């Protein structure tokens, strides 16, 4: 009793001290912010009577007000936060929610379609559960979009006026599509189980088509800012279609489409992990383990071709302007790609680790576990190569000792030949991990199984050998040839993935089961891996959004509309990463709210 | 006492974000500001013109983004060491000044074997060098292994040929 009283007194004292401290700080800040003004003294008698002077002043003010000229403001400044940071954070949050809202319907529809084809109700329920996250996310996307638009018009009026000059014909279709998106989304979600299966699938298809069309229009605005087309040297519109269909529009459309699926899959997997960790029964754990696996599977499937889409986007930037390309890869942003390498390396490590942990839920998967250490060594090596910079931070004496900015041996790993090789081998290794997981607990029954296996191994080794050979060959040829080598490298990995999958599907048709898959029987660490992957995907999107936009440097529209604001400089990478982190934390606070709201409907069901 | 899962999740999110922020602080930190304008006067000496040209080539002109001086091996664009003498031997009948001026005003006119075209037009945005600034850059390039002959009064191609371009003020 006495102890409790003491605790109460301690809490009350702490509160009093905190209030006193806050009050003191407030008073001091008020006093410091109040400017001292000397009292007005006049020793002479005023020549104009007071009333007359006041009337003259009022008349002069009225005249000045009447004659005040209208001047268009170029910029307005947001105090404290700054205009650039405000727009940056809002744009990124809008984009993250938009990516999620666009991605979930793609795989929800695919899962629903699979369920419709094979008649398994579990798929239909899973697709429905994914879409639970959509409605609140859609509202948040729209809210952040409106907030962003207001801030742009408020803070960058002249620049926004120019964008309206170029893109005004696209605004009406955009708004129309947005209404259609709302119609399809809510019909798709609330109509679950109430329409016939075909009608419902068509609603889902409509939702995806409209969502993609919205993304295409918005992408045209922002790609135009980096690689403008369809305008004269002074910026006058020649062709709106050419402005839309600029150099980087289609590569970004493809890149975003794939990246959205990877991101959406990872966030949906994080939702499943959140639910798994709070699950009370084995049935719940089994369901959310399966959901997390599907979400992660979607994310990784989309993630594997993403570097190829990114390569196309980068090559189009180079094709538009070598200067822009070199600023990106060899100039102000070159170190950003080292940070990107750390993120992507973590994604590969995390994705593989989750697959390896997942083997634990499948009986008779032990026969493959011996391979994991070799895969891990390969992934770690590739990660190390990819994260090795060309030039390193060194003191003058260290630079002298190295004979330049690059390390005499490790410097060779910092160039594109090594990095292309590393990323292609990472993709191939992750694919092999997935293949091993897929085979766990099953054995083929076809007569040509040995031949099939040998063929798969030969194709994988050949692809790896081609990647490695071309990577080394790149050191001995001129730039013009070296740049072209990445295409056969990518091609051989894609070829291996497609052919090996085709052989595997045929070989494991009617395969004999060696043991059951026990969904829910997985180490809880796996669920934290899923959350780690979602955070890493989100952070990566923030970082790459920064480079895509920051690449323009001191231009609003590259080479057409110059940025003359106080923010017309490229901040340090340290500063940029802090902003990215703030955005990511805000996003996860909000998405946590979305998860919580989605869970409320479960409670309702439980109580019903 | 076991820590509730939501708290562990929150800690993981914060720790992951903090880790990536830390990685961002470990790389070199550099703010890049818009290029400064270099003051040019009609009565500049040859040395002053070369100095101004060097400043423009390394700053507003963005030349050093792609071109190196005195490097060999796998290069993106031709190395500029010795260009002052080499320029006069590139095309028969073409002086060093003409070759440099033509290569700057029309970058795809001559492509050095082994390299891809890719140099932007630099007298238009986003680089947007004026004719005077280009004269200064030519003076600087001449100084790399050769002798500077251009002055601020010089009229180089395409101005000398009556072609497009802003006339030197």
Contacts between the chains, C-beta under 8 A, distances in Angstrom:
chain1	res1	chain2	res2	distance
A	233	B	124	6.7
A	233	B	125	7.5
A	274	B	5	7.8
A	274	B	6	7.9
A	274	B	9	6.5
A	277	B	5	3.9
A	277	B	8	7.8
A	277	B	9	7.2
A	278	B	5	5.8
A	278	B	6	7.7
A	318	B	118	7.6
A	321	B	120	5.8
A	321	B	126	7.9
A	322	B	66	6.5
A	322	B	118	3.7
A	322	B	119	6.7
A	322	B	120	6.5
A	323	B	62	5.7
A	323	B	65	6.2
A	323	B	66	7.4
A	323	B	120	5.3
A	323	B	126	7.4
A	323	B	127	7.2
A	326	B	65	5.2
A	326	B	66	5.6
A	326	B	76	7.1
A	327	B	65	6.7
A	330	B	65	7.3
A	330	B	76	7.5
A	331	B	65	5.7
A	332	B	30	7.0
A	332	B	32	4.6
A	335	B	27	4.2
A	335	B	28	5.8
A	336	B	27	7.9
A	338	B	27	6.0
A	339	B	20	7.4
A	339	B	23	5.5
A	339	B	24	5.9
A	339	B	27	6.4
A	342	B	20	7.5
A	342	B	23	5.4
A	343	B	20	6.8
A	393	B	27	8.0
A	393	B	28	5.7
A	415	B	74	7.7
A	475	B	74	7.3
A	477	B	74	8.0
A	478	B	74	7.0
A	478	B	114	4.9
A	478	B	115	7.6
A	479	B	74	6.2
A	479	B	75	6.7
A	479	B	76	5.5
A	479	B	115	7.0
A	479	B	116	7.1
A	480	B	114	6.8
A	480	B	115	6.6
A	480	B	116	4.8
A	482	B	74	6.9
A	483	B	116	7.9
A	528	B	8	7.3
A	528	B	9	7.6
A	528	B	12	5.7
A	531	B	9	5.8
A	531	B	12	5.7
A	531	B	13	7.0
A	532	B	12	6.4
A	532	B	16	5.8
A	535	B	12	7.5
A	535	B	13	5.4
A	535	B	16	4.4
A	535	B	17	6.6
A	536	B	16	6.7
A	536	B	20	7.8
A	539	B	16	7.5
A	539	B	17	6.7
A	539	B	20	5.1
A	553	B	32	6.5
A	553	B	34	7.4
A	554	B	33	7.8
A	554	B	34	4.0
A	555	B	126	6.1
A	558	B	126	5.8
A	559	B	124	7.7
A	559	B	125	4.1
A	559	B	126	3.7
A	560	B	125	6.9
A	562	B	125	7.9
A	568	B	33	8.0
A	568	B	34	5.7
A	569	B	31	5.8
A	569	B	32	6.4
A	569	B	33	4.6
A	569	B	34	6.7
A	570	B	31	6.6
A	570	B	32	4.0
A	570	B	33	7.9
A	571	B	31	6.1
A	572	B	29	4.0
A	572	B	30	6.2
A	572	B	31	5.5
A	573	B	24	5.5
A	573	B	27	5.4
A	573	B	28	7.7
A	573	B	29	6.4
A	574	B	24	5.3
A	574	B	25	4.5
A	574	B	27	7.7
A	574	B	29	5.0
A	576	B	24	7.0
A	577	B	20	6.6
A	577	B	21	5.3
A	577	B	23	7.4
A	577	B	24	2.6
A	577	B	25	7.2
A	578	B	21	5.9
A	578	B	24	7.2
A	580	B	20	7.7
A	580	B	21	8.0
A	580	B	24	7.7
A	581	B	17	4.7
A	581	B	18	7.4
A	581	B	20	6.7
A	581	B	21	4.5
A	584	B	17	5.4
A	585	B	13	7.2
A	585	B	14	7.2
A	585	B	17	5.8
A	588	B	13	5.1
